[in-house]
Amino acid sequence: MQTVMPYTVSLNGADNVGKTTQIDLFPSNIIIGKVGGLHQTAGTKIGELHRQGRLQEWWWESSNEDFVCSIVHALTRRYCDSVTTAHSDVPEVVVFDRGAAMFEAVLIAVIATKSPDHDLDSARAVLQAILNEHCLQLPKERLAILLTHGKNLEQSIDISLDREEDCVDDRYRRYQLLLQTEMRRQERSGVYEHVIKISPRASIRDVQNELREVLLQYTGKCLFTPMLHRLNCLYIISGLSESGKSSVAEGLCSHYGVSLAFRAKIVYFNNLISEKLGKSVYSIPEKEQAQNLLHELERFSNNHYWLKIMTVESMHRHLVAKWLKTWLGDKVQVVYIDTADMKRFERALIAPEEVARNDDLKRERGVEMIRSKADLVLDNNGSFGDTLESLVRFVESMGGKA
């Protein structure tokens, strides 16, 4: 069967610079393949060690020869598995979480960390000797992108260590110093085709959009347009039962008209996600729920390119809302509809006891946390006209429908 070679890209950078997060935020589409770390590669020693929970121990206790050969084998296997799929299945662009250049730096840094003198030049020579002896070569991608943070090496290391979730010991500190020193040498040598320097004020969305601009330039794939770039704003509508979420969302969209605004319910997107997963979306971690929801929202926005405003009701899981806000920043605004209990009970078509049970379920999911972090807590205890007017003023302050 005929095979085709996709355009290969790697995202590289110091630990905790955000490589994996950025890859996860790339569009979810059949033409884009996203390839994770070496430990996820089947049929390799690295994958088996990870499965056994022994990878970290082996990482530091193995011989240089065993370490280099195992890493290069896994790297080669991962590359070949990703780019030599049958023609009907192969993506057009494959993005690797860390590529050949970064793994070369990792190999050198680990060898140097294990050696008494911690010398990078000597480690580089050891690596080359092992590669030559075993006739090994690291498979390179067509486009290697480097992400950097911090004004200098010291600040970059501090950022990486501060973001580390596991315990940081002296060996890991030394490894980070050696790894990032080697990657900076690579950068000066022009090893990476493109370098993105992440400023302290850059949001996750800023970095994602800069990456998409680079990928659009190199691959020519129009999917790599900025996230939700056609929308002025996405409004997440939350609140307790019978608080008026649907009425408020419908009123806002009617105010701007169907040519500019659209009202959606989160259940629509969650049903789509569940069908694709083959299981309930609620069975996966809330961060993954948020990632899948973001991809569906982006797909919907691209297909309905004329829309400038979109509302999504009813959001009750505060971690999903938190992740969307983290990734999208001001592009998403969380609106909590605040309505007194008595008014909600009067409005309900079901018994007050059932309303209370529904409220308890929403509270378990974190709706009150959404209220505490909302961009707007909208008082819906007066007339509907007053409520809508307050919301429209808020929307206009966010750039309105322009």
N, C-alpha and C positions, 0 to 999 in steps of 0.2 A: 504494500500500500504506500502511496506517495506520502512523504513527510515534508513539512515546511518548517523553517526556522523562524521563530518569533523574534521580535526586537527585545533584547535582554537588557534589563536595567537593574542596578543594585543601589540600595540606600545604605550608606555607611556613616559612621560617626562614633564619637565617644559613648561609653555606656550612659544610658539614661538621657540621651539627647532628644529622644522622641521618635526613633526610627520606626518601631513597630506600630506606634499610634498613628503615624502618618500613613503607613502602608494600609492599615485597617480603614482609614478614611478615604482612600482612593475609591473611585466609583466601583460598584459591584456590577460587573458586566461579563458576559461570556468571553469577550475578546481580551479581557484583562486577567492574567493569572497572578495571584499573590502567593509567594512561596516563603514559608516561615523558616525558623532556625534549623540548624543541622540536626538537633535532637529529634526533630519530627520526621527525619528521613528514614524510611523503612529499609530493612536489610543492611543496616550498618552497625558497626560496633558502638558508635556514638548513640544511636537510637536505642540499642539494647541496654547500654549502661544507664541511660536516662530512665528507661522503663524499670530497671532494677533499683533506681535511686542511688546509684554509685558513681554518677558522672562527675560530680564535684571532687570526690575523693581521687578518682582516677586522673582527673585533670591535672592535679598537682603531684601525684605520686608516680605517674607513668614515666618511662624513659623518654628521652627526646625522640628517639626513632619511632617508638610505638605511638607517641602523641602526634607527630607529624604525619606519619602514614595513615593513621586512623582519621585524622581531620581531612586530609586531602582526599582520601577515598570517599568519605561522606559528602564532601563538597562536590566531587565529580559526579557521584551518584545523584545528588540532588539536582545538579545542573542537567544531566542527561535525562532524568525522569521528567523534567519540566519542559524541555525543548524538543523532544523527539516523539511527542504524542502523534497518533494518527491524524491525518489531515482534517478529518471531520471534527476532531475534539480540540485541536491545538489552539491556544489563545494567540492573539496577534502581538500582544505585549506581555512579557513576563517580568515581574518586579520581585527581586530577591531581598529578603531581610538580611543585610550584610553580604558583601560580595568577595571576589578573589583578593582584591587589594587589602580589604580590612582583615580577612583571615590570614593573609601573609603577615600583617602587622601583629595579629594575635599570636601567631606561631612564634614570631621573633620575641615578643614581649614575654611569653610564657617561658621560653628557653632562657631568656635573660634573667627572669625572676628566679628560676631554679638554680642558676649558676652563682658561685660565690661572689664574683665581681660585678654581677648585674650589668655587664657591658653589652650594649646593643650591637656594636660592630662585630663582636665575637659571635653573638647569637645569630646574626645575619649570615655569617660564614658557616656556622653549624647547620642552619636550615638549608643553605644551598648545597652543602655536601650530602645531606640526607636525600634531598630531591634528586641530585645527580646519581647517587648510588642506586636508587630505586626507580629511576627513569620516571619521575613524577612531575606533573605540571598542573598548576592551578588553572581551572577553566575561567576565562575572563568574559565579562559582560561587555556589550557594545557601549553602554553608558553607565559610568560609575559616578554617583553623586555623593558628595561628602557634606554632612551637616556638622557645623561647629557651633559651640556656645562659649561664652566668656571672652573677656578682652585679651587674656593671655593664658599660657599653659596652666599657671597656678590656679587661676579663677575657674578654668574649665574643669580641672580635677576636683576642685571644691564643689562645683555644681553637681558633678557626677556622684560624688560621695554623699552629698546632702540628700540626693534623691534616691539613694540605694535603700531598698526595703530590708535587705538582710544585714546581718551584723558585719561591720567593716573592721578588719584586722590589719595589722601592719603589712602582711603579705599582699593583701588586696590593694592597699594604698600604693605599695611599691609597683605592683602590676599596672595600676592605672597610670602612674607616672611614666612607666616604660612604654605602655601601649600608646598613650596620647603623644608622647615624644616622638615615637616612630611614625604615627599617623601625620604629625605635623611635618616630619621630614618628607613623607610621601607627598603631602600637599605642595611643599616647596618644589619638589621634583616634577610636578605636573602629572602625577599618577591618576588623579581624578579629573574627569572631563568637565565637571561642574561643581562648584563649591557654594554652599549657601551658609552665610554667617547669620546666626539667629540672634537678633538684638534682645536685650532684656525686656523690651516692651512688646515684642512680637507675640501675638496670640497664636494658638494652635491653628486657627483658621488662616492667619496671615502666612504661616509657614506652608500649610497645605496648598494654598492658592499659588504661592511662589513655585512650589514643586510642580503643580499642574501646569503652570506656564512653561516651565522647562521641558516637561514631558510632551506638551503640545508642540513645542518648537522642534524637538528631536524626532518625535514619532509621527506627527501630523494627525493624531487621533483626536477628533473633536470632543470626545468624552472628557478630555482633560481640561475642561473649562472650570472657572472658579465655582466653589460650592454654592449651590442655590443662587447663582449670580443673577438670575432673572427676577427673583423675588426681592422686593424692598424689605419685607420682613415676614417672618413666620410667627404667628401668635398661638401659643399653647394655652388652652383654656382649661382651668381646673376649678374645683369647688365641690362642696358636699352635695348630696342628693337634692334635687328640686331647687337648686340655688339659682337657676336661670342660665346655665351655661349655653344651652342650645339657642335660647331666645336671644341672648347677647351676641353670639356668633352670627346667627342669621341676620340680626339687625345691622351688625357692622358690615357684612358682605352685601346686604341690600343697599346700604348707604352708598357704597362705592360702585355697585353694579356688577353683573356677572362677567363683564368684559375685563374686569380688573381684580375681582376678589372671588375666593372660593371657600366654602365651608366644608370641612371634612371631619369625620369621626375617627379616632385612633383605632377603633375596632376594625375598620376597613383595612388599614395597613397591617394590623396584627394578623388578620385572617390571611392576607397574602403571604406574609412571612411564614405563618404556620404551614401553609400549603407547600411552600418551597422547602421548608425544613423537614416536612413529613412528620412533624410533631408539634405540640403546642408551643408557641413562642414563650409562654410563661414557664416552660420547663428549663429554659436556659438562663444563665446569669443576667442580671439587669443591664450590665454594661454591654453584653452582646445583644440584648433586646434593643438598646439604644442605637447600636451600630446598624442593626438591620432596619430599624425604623428610619434612621437618617438616609440609608441607601434608597429606601422606598420613597421617601419624601423627595429626594433629589431626582429620582426617575420620574415621579409624577410631575414635578416642576418643569423638567426638560420637555416632557410631552405636552404640557399645557403652558407653553412658553409665553403666552400673553398675560398670564397672571402676575400681579404685583404684590398682592396680599393673600395670605392663606391662613385660615384658622384651623386648628386641630383640637377637638374636644373628644373625650374627656380624659385628661391625664391625671392619674392618681398615684403613680409610682414615682416617688421623689428621686430615686437614684437614676431613673431613666431621664427625668427632667434635668437633673444635675449634669449628667454626661452630655446631653444635647447643648446645654448652656456652656459647658466647658469647651466643647469643640467649636460651636458656632458663634459664641460671644453675643454681640448685640444683634446679630442677624436673627436670633430667636428671642422673643419676649414672652415671659411667663405671666399670664394674667389669672389671678385668683378671684373668683366671684364670691363676694362675702355677703351672705343673706342670713338674717335672723332665723332662729329655729321656728318660731311661731309662723312666720310668713312662709317658710318652706313647707311646714305641715299643712297649712291652709291651701297651698297651691297643689299639693300632691293628689294624685288620683288613686293612691294606695293608702292603706292604714298607716297611722303614725308609727306603729310598732315596726312595720316593714321598712319605713324610711329610716328608722333608727338602726335597724340591722344593716341596711345598705351603707349607712354612715360608718358603722363600726368596721365594715370591710374596707372602706376607703381609708379609714384611719390606720388600719393595719398595714396598708400599702404605702402609707407615708404622706397622705394628702395634707396633713397639718404642717409637715416639713416643707411642702411646696409653698404653702401660704407664707411661712416665715422667710422664704428666700425669693418670693415672687417679685418681678419687676414692677407690677402694679397689683394692689389689692383694691378691687373695684367694689364700692359700696352699692349694693342692689336692693336697698331697703326703701328707697323712695320711688318715684315714678320711673317707668321704663325709659321715658324720654330723657330724664335727667341722667340715668345710667348710661344710655347710649351716647349722650353728648359728652360725658366725661371720658368714655372710651375713645371717641373720635378725636378729642383733644389730645389724648395720649398718642394715638396713632399719628396724628399730624406732627407731634413733637419728634417722632421717630423718622420723619421724612415723608409721611403720608403716602399718597398713591403715585407720586411723581415717577 
